[in-house]
Amino acid sequence: MRLVQLTVPTGERQTILETLDEREIDYVVTDENSGREYTAVVYFPLPTPAVEPVLDALQEAGIDEDAYTVVVDAETVISRRFEALRDEYEQGDVESDRISRQELLAEADSLTPTFGVYATMTIVSAVVATAGLLLDSSAVVVGSMVIAPLIGPALGASVGSVIDDEELFTESVLYQLVGIVLAIAAAAVFAWLVRTTNVVPPGLDIGSVDEISERLTPDLLSLAVALGAGVAGIVSIATGISVALVGVMIAAALIPPAAAAGVAIAWGQPSAAIGSTALVLVNVLSVNLAGLLTLWYVGYRPESLFSLTETEQRVRKRVIALGVIVLVFAVFLGGITYSSYTLATFEENAQTEAELVLEEPAFEEYQLLGVSVITDDEYPFVGPERVIIRIGGPPGDPEPGIADTLAERINRHTSEQVGVEIRYIGLVER
């Protein structure tokens, strides 16, 4: 529920009150004695979905922006006429639950901090995320998402497009681009300092750190996270629900991959940064695409009906452009997903072949202790480089044919030759 406070310009009192009476809206009028160009202030409660049509009706009646309006939350309204208004406007769906266009614009503006604050918090969140990745600590990475100020610009571009506010759209797009650059640059500089000062162990293989490796080789499921964050963010802001947790979700799609890209650059592996950078870009685009579609679906339109056709064409072009770019990135992520699937299949086959070989009568005196697949550094499409097989058996040298047999059987499952290394451990029973 909302309580609307509307100042009445000189000569417009009758028009405003007639408009409210026609819609059977309860109101209270107080005279304005400040000596300015206003004669009264009108207070009237409205169900949330009624705010936009009522304000539009007042504007159509000739009440311009000189009659400034304040809309605040109302906890409780007890009135039979108000209940009738609620029955008229609340239909129980998302479209009827949404806040007004005017409130949406104010909310989008409030979610975007000043540029200095935005840049500072983005850099800090990227540094914290980098520390969390290098520590392999998911808790620290989550903490970096909480302080990231990304939800405002991520949703502001969609809001600006739909309600025909090109200034908001341009500002939000600029914020997002600057945010991506700042996050990756801050992460790269911090990771370089950490590496050169030996804060982390020398020779650290970033591919062996789980929090980093999963973002160097992203898959198609990452796209679902970004799309879901975009839809949830817009639904939250449009229905007046707290967006704090959704902001964390959007940051989860952007900050850790940006930090992973910075780490890869600092480690002198620019190819390893390709996958995580692509993940950042596709997530940004997906959040914007999902937000744009959701806003249009729930019924937001520009204030002026004369600009509706132009806005609709602009939104359609942006949706198509974003959809095509996201599709291209989705194909790229699909390639990474297929590469990961191929690697996982090879690891399973290598394990199976090692077990089958050691079950043969010629090698039954040996037992399999473990199989490890070492991958190459050709990110983001990593593949097997060599296989390490640990075998236990009687003291002495193992059967000469076991290495050749394992190598031949394992290489049946890959198109490129993979080295097979046997590590034999003599076992003594006591």
C-alpha positions in Angstrom: 0.0 0.0 0.0 1.1 3.6 -0.7 0.2 7.0 0.7 0.4 9.6 -2.1 1.0 13.3 -1.1 0.3 15.6 -4.0 0.8 19.4 -3.9 -1.9 21.3 -5.7 -0.8 24.1 -8.0 -2.9 27.3 -8.2 -6.0 26.7 -10.3 -5.7 22.9 -10.4 -7.5 22.0 -7.2 -10.9 21.2 -8.8 -9.3 19.1 -11.5 -7.4 16.9 -9.1 -10.3 16.4 -6.7 -12.7 15.5 -9.6 -10.2 13.0 -10.9 -10.0 11.3 -7.5 -13.7 11.4 -7.0 -14.3 9.7 -10.4 -12.1 6.8 -9.3 -13.8 6.7 -5.8 -10.5 7.4 -4.0 -10.6 8.7 -0.4 -8.5 11.8 0.2 -7.8 14.5 2.6 -7.1 18.1 1.6 -5.1 20.6 3.7 -4.6 24.2 2.7 -1.2 25.5 1.9 -0.3 28.8 3.6 3.3 29.2 2.7 2.6 31.9 0.2 4.1 29.9 -2.7 2.4 28.8 -5.9 0.6 25.9 -4.2 -2.9 26.2 -2.7 -3.2 22.8 -1.0 -1.8 19.3 -0.4 -3.9 16.2 -1.1 -3.3 13.0 0.7 -4.8 9.7 -0.5 -4.0 6.0 0.0 -3.7 3.6 -2.9 -3.0 -0.1 -3.5 0.5 -0.4 -4.9 -0.7 -1.4 -8.4 -3.0 1.6 -8.5 -0.3 4.2 -8.1 0.8 4.3 -11.7 -2.6 4.5 -13.4 -3.9 7.1 -10.9 -0.8 9.3 -11.4 -1.1 8.9 -15.2 -4.7 9.9 -15.0 -3.8 13.0 -13.1 -1.2 13.9 -15.6 -3.6 13.4 -18.5 -6.0 15.7 -16.7 -3.4 18.4 -17.0 -1.4 18.1 -13.8 2.2 18.5 -14.8 5.4 18.0 -12.8 4.9 21.4 -11.1 2.6 19.5 -8.7 5.3 17.4 -7.2 4.4 14.1 -5.7 5.7 12.1 -2.8 4.9 8.3 -2.6 5.5 6.6 0.7 4.8 3.1 2.2 1.5 2.8 4.2 1.4 0.0 6.8 -2.4 -0.1 7.3 -5.5 1.5 5.6 -8.9 0.8 7.1 -11.6 1.9 4.6 -14.4 0.2 2.6 -13.6 2.3 -0.5 -10.0 1.3 -0.2 -10.9 -2.3 -0.1 -12.9 -1.8 -3.3 -9.9 -0.2 -4.9 -7.8 -3.2 -3.9 -10.2 -5.6 -5.4 -10.2 -3.6 -8.6 -6.4 -3.3 -9.1 -4.9 -6.4 -7.3 -5.3 -9.5 -9.6 -2.8 -11.8 -7.8 -0.2 -11.9 -10.6 3.2 -10.3 -11.0 1.9 -7.5 -13.2 -0.6 -6.3 -10.6 1.9 -6.7 -7.8 4.5 -4.5 -9.4 5.3 -1.0 -8.2 4.5 2.1 -10.3 6.7 3.2 -13.1 7.6 6.3 -11.1 8.7 4.3 -8.1 10.6 1.9 -10.3 12.7 4.8 -11.7 13.3 6.2 -8.2 14.4 2.7 -7.0 16.7 2.2 -10.0 18.4 5.6 -9.3 18.7 4.8 -5.6 20.4 1.4 -6.2 23.2 3.1 -8.2 25.7 4.9 -5.9 27.9 7.8 -6.9 30.7 6.9 -9.3 33.4 7.3 -6.6 31.6 5.0 -4.2 30.8 2.5 -7.0 34.4 2.4 -8.2 35.8 2.0 -4.6 33.4 -0.7 -3.6 34.0 -2.6 -6.9 37.8 -2.5 -6.4 37.5 -3.6 -2.8 35.1 -6.5 -3.7 37.4 -7.6 -6.5 40.4 -7.6 -4.1 38.5 -9.6 -1.5 37.3 -12.1 -4.1 40.9 -12.5 -5.3 42.1 -13.2 -1.8 39.3 -15.7 -1.4 40.2 -17.5 -4.6 43.9 -17.8 -3.7 43.0 -19.0 -0.3 40.5 -21.4 -1.9 37.9 -20.1 0.6 34.3 -20.0 -0.5 33.3 -18.1 2.6 35.7 -15.2 1.6 34.4 -15.3 -2.0 30.8 -15.0 -0.8 31.8 -12.1 1.4 33.1 -10.3 -1.7 29.8 -10.7 -3.3 27.9 -9.0 -0.4 29.9 -5.8 -0.8 29.8 -5.6 -4.6 27.6 -2.6 -5.7 26.6 -4.2 -9.0 22.8 -4.6 -8.8 22.0 -0.9 -9.6 23.8 -0.6 -12.9 22.9 -4.2 -13.9 19.1 -3.4 -13.6 19.3 0.3 -14.4 20.0 -0.3 -18.1 16.9 -2.5 -18.4 14.8 0.1 -16.6 16.1 2.9 -18.7 15.3 1.0 -21.9 11.8 0.1 -21.0 10.6 3.4 -19.6 12.4 5.5 -22.3 15.0 7.1 -20.0 18.1 7.1 -22.2 20.2 9.0 -19.7 19.7 6.2 -17.1 20.4 3.5 -19.8 23.6 5.2 -20.9 24.8 5.8 -17.3 24.1 2.2 -16.3 25.9 0.7 -19.4 28.9 2.9 -18.7 28.9 1.9 -15.0 28.9 -1.8 -16.0 31.7 -1.4 -18.5 33.9 0.5 -16.0 33.0 -2.0 -13.3 34.2 -5.0 -15.4 37.5 -3.2 -16.2 38.1 -2.1 -12.6 37.3 -5.5 -11.2 39.7 -7.4 -13.5 42.4 -4.8 -13.2 42.2 -4.6 -9.4 42.3 -8.4 -9.2 45.3 -8.6 -11.5 47.3 -5.9 -9.6 46.5 -7.5 -6.2 47.3 -11.0 -7.4 50.6 -9.8 -9.0 51.6 -8.2 -5.7 50.7 -11.4 -3.8 52.7 -13.5 -6.2 55.8 -11.2 -6.3 56.0 -10.9 -2.5 55.6 -14.7 -2.1 52.5 -14.4 0.1 51.4 -17.5 -1.7 53.7 -20.5 -2.2 56.1 -20.0 -5.1 55.2 -22.1 -8.1 51.5 -22.2 -7.2 49.5 -23.8 -10.0 46.3 -21.8 -10.2 44.7 -24.7 -12.0 45.0 -26.8 -8.9 43.0 -24.4 -6.8 39.3 -25.5 -7.0 37.8 -22.0 -6.5 39.9 -20.7 -9.4 39.9 -23.7 -11.8 36.1 -23.9 -11.9 35.9 -20.3 -13.2 38.7 -20.8 -15.7 36.7 -23.4 -17.5 33.0 -22.3 -17.1 30.2 -24.3 -18.6 26.6 -23.6 -19.7 25.2 -23.8 -16.2 26.8 -20.5 -15.5 24.5 -18.9 -18.1 21.5 -20.2 -16.1 22.8 -18.4 -13.0 23.1 -15.1 -14.8 19.6 -15.4 -16.4 18.1 -16.3 -13.1 19.8 -13.4 -11.4 18.5 -11.0 -14.0 14.9 -12.2 -13.7 15.0 -12.4 -9.9 16.5 -8.9 -9.7 13.9 -7.3 -11.8 11.0 -9.1 -10.1 12.4 -8.0 -6.7 12.8 -4.4 -7.6 9.4 -4.3 -9.5 7.4 -5.8 -6.6 9.2 -3.7 -3.9 10.8 -6.7 -2.3 14.3 -6.3 -0.8 16.9 -6.7 -3.5 19.8 -7.3 -1.1 20.0 -11.1 -1.6 19.4 -10.8 -5.3 22.3 -8.3 -5.4 24.5 -11.0 -4.0 23.4 -13.4 -6.7 24.2 -10.9 -9.4 27.6 -10.3 -7.8 28.1 -14.0 -7.7 27.8 -14.1 -11.5 30.3 -11.3 -12.0 32.9 -10.7 -9.3 34.5 -14.1 -8.8 35.0 -14.7 -12.6 36.5 -11.2 -12.9 38.8 -12.0 -10.0 39.8 -15.3 -11.6 40.6 -13.5 -14.9 42.8 -11.1 -13.0 44.6 -14.0 -11.2 45.3 -15.7 -14.6 46.7 -12.4 -16.0 48.9 -12.0 -12.9 50.2 -15.5 -13.3 51.2 -14.8 -16.9 48.6 -17.1 -18.4 46.4 -14.8 -20.5 44.9 -17.8 -22.3 43.6 -19.0 -18.9 41.8 -15.7 -18.5 39.8 -16.2 -21.7 37.2 -18.5 -20.2 36.6 -16.4 -17.0 36.5 -13.1 -19.0 34.0 -14.7 -21.4 32.0 -15.7 -18.4 32.0 -12.2 -17.0 30.8 -10.8 -20.3 28.1 -13.3 -20.9 26.8 -12.9 -17.4 26.6 -9.2 -17.7 24.7 -9.5 -21.0 22.4 -12.2 -19.7 21.5 -10.2 -16.6 20.6 -7.2 -18.9 18.7 -9.5 -21.4 16.7 -11.2 -18.6 15.9 -7.9 -17.0 14.8 -6.3 -20.2 12.4 -9.1 -21.1 11.0 -9.3 -17.6 10.3 -5.6 -17.3 8.5 -5.6 -20.6 6.6 -8.8 -19.7 5.2 -7.4 -16.4 3.9 -4.4 -18.2 6.2 -1.4 -17.9 5.9 1.1 -20.6 7.2 4.7 -21.2 5.2 7.6 -19.7 4.3 9.2 -23.0 2.1 7.1 -25.3 3.6 9.0 -28.2 7.0 7.4 -27.6 5.5 3.9 -27.1 6.1 2.7 -30.7 9.7 4.1 -30.7 10.5 2.6 -27.4 9.0 -0.8 -28.4 11.2 -0.8 -31.5 14.3 0.2 -29.5 13.6 -2.5 -26.9 13.1 -5.1 -29.6 16.4 -4.2 -31.2 18.3 -4.4 -27.9 16.7 -7.7 -27.1 17.7 -9.2 -30.4 21.2 -7.8 -30.2 21.7 -9.1 -26.7 20.1 -12.4 -27.6 22.4 -12.9 -30.5 25.5 -12.1 -28.5 24.5 -14.3 -25.6 23.8 -17.1 -28.1 27.4 -16.7 -29.5 28.8 -16.9 -26.0 26.5 -19.8 -25.2 28.1 -21.7 -28.1 31.5 -20.9 -26.7 30.5 -22.1 -23.2 29.0 -25.1 -24.8 32.4 -25.9 -26.4 34.0 -25.6 -22.9 31.3 -27.8 -21.5 31.9 -30.5 -24.1 35.6 -30.3 -23.5 35.0 -30.8 -19.8 32.7 -33.7 -20.5 35.3 -35.3 -22.8 38.0 -35.0 -20.1 35.7 -36.5 -17.4 34.8 -39.4 -19.7 38.5 -40.0 -20.4 39.3 -40.0 -16.7 36.6 -42.6 -16.1 37.8 -44.7 -19.0 41.4 -44.5 -17.8 40.3 -45.7 -14.4 38.2 -48.6 -15.9 41.0 -49.7 -18.3 43.6 -49.8 -15.5 41.2 -51.9 -13.4 40.6 -54.3 -16.3 44.2 -54.7 -17.2 45.2 -55.6 -13.6 42.4 -58.2 -13.5 44.0 -60.1 -16.4 45.8 -63.4 -15.3 49.2 -62.1 -16.3 49.0 -59.2 -13.9 46.8 -60.5 -11.1 49.6 -60.2 -8.6 49.4 -56.4 -8.9 46.8 -54.1 -7.4 45.7 -50.6 -8.5 46.5 -47.9 -5.9 45.2 -44.9 -7.9 44.8 -43.2 -11.3 45.5 -39.5 -11.8 44.9 -37.5 -15.1 47.2 -34.5 -15.5 45.6 -31.9 -17.8 47.4 -29.5 -20.2 47.4 -25.7 -19.8 45.4 -25.0 -23.0 42.6 -23.1 -21.3 39.7 -22.9 -21.6 39.6 -26.2 -23.6 41.8 -28.3 -21.4 42.5 -31.9 -22.3 44.5 -34.8 -20.9 48.3 -34.5 -21.1 49.4 -37.6 -19.2 48.1 -40.3 -16.9 49.8 -41.4 -13.7 48.9 -44.9 -12.6 50.1 -46.1 -9.2 50.4 -49.8 -8.9 51.4 -52.0 -5.9 52.9 -55.4 -6.1 55.8 -57.7 -5.0 59.2 -56.1 -4.4 61.3 -55.7 -7.4 60.6 -54.5 -10.9 57.1 -54.8 -12.3 56.2 -57.0 -15.3 57.7 -55.2 -18.4 54.6 -55.5 -20.5 52.3 -53.9 -18.0 53.2 -50.3 -19.0 52.8 -50.9 -22.7 49.5 -52.6 -22.2 48.1 -49.8 -20.1 49.3 -47.2 -22.5 47.8 -48.9 -25.5 44.5 -49.5 -23.8 44.1 -46.0 -22.4 45.1 -44.3 -25.6 42.1 -46.0 -27.4 39.9 -43.4 -25.7 41.6 -40.2 -27.0 42.3 -38.8 -30.4 45.7 -37.5 -29.4 48.6 -39.5 -27.9 48.6 -39.3 -24.1 51.6 -40.2 -22.0 51.1 -43.0 -19.4 53.4 -43.0 -16.4 53.6 -46.0 -14.1 54.6 -45.5 -10.5 55.3 -48.9 -9.0 55.3 -49.4 -5.2 56.7 -52.7 -3.8 54.4 -54.1 -1.1 55.7 -56.3 1.7 53.2 -58.3 3.7 53.9 -58.7 7.4 
